[in-house]
Amino acid sequence: MMDKNILRNIRNFINEEAERGKNVSIHHYPDHDIEYFRNFDIKIQLNEFKDVVLQEETGLELGGTNKKSFLLIYPLKEEKLIEDGKITLIGKEMNTFQNLTVDFGIFILIGINEVPEKELENLSSFTFISNSIEGFSIRSIPRRFWCRISSDLLNKGFSFQFFGNAICYLYKKKFKDFINSIEVLFICSHSDSIEKFIKISAEFTLKLKEKWLKKIESWKKRIDCDYEWGCEICPYQVECYEIKKVLTAREKKE
């Protein structure tokens, strides 16, 4: 019920932004996706493009250290709450920006079946998207997320519509056994809209954080760790990781 209420608030937020005069555009995943991608000279293939886009190659930077940004990927089993293949953009298209860097946020809603715990964690990783589109790369630090798009990619017609379709395609290809539906929301260049969305979606973020903290606590108990600090600042991270690899390998053998 909570998920349903939060999603209702998010959809109301999108309608309200349109009523306030924000540019809101909606696209839908094409029925013939392969034909759609063939119309562009942009290469897309799972984990084939791991190059980093350098500053001098960048045509547009979405988010960044001095910009408001977020990435929220939320899986849920109530498929009926998701409008499969819907891509919503609050803001203008990429080819209209005069500035090199703009505020940016992505919300990806994923309808899932029963998913193994390891795959559930992988669903929340956006790295494979970065590694699967030529001329596109991401960077992230705590509370900051940003994408770099090369000038060449922009010249080839890369857009939010194409980006959204690529996200849907790559997720369904990589997690074809677990994903039923996917919906994408972009917010670009409107810092006030990003702030509103972050507040509205705070309960989603909190649920994901609580789930992650429980995993950390479970792991710390398993290896008899009684340190109070978090794993991300622990001076014994490397040793702990090596222990985890041994235990994982042992479980596979058993």
Buried (B, 14 or more C-beta within 10 A) or exposed (E): EEBEEBBEBBBEBBEEBBEEEBBBBEBBBBEEBEEBBEEBEBBBEEEEBEEEBEEEBBBBBBBBEEBBBBBBBBBBEEBEBBBBBBBBBBBBEBEEBEEEBBBBBBBBBBBBEEBEEEBBEBBBEBEBBBBBBBBBBBBBEEEBBBBBBBBBBBEBBBBBBBBBBBBBBBBBBBBEEBBEBBBBBBBBBBBEBBBBBBEBBEEBEEBBEEEEEEEEEEBBEEEEBEEEEEBEEBEEEEEBEEBEEEEEEEEEEE
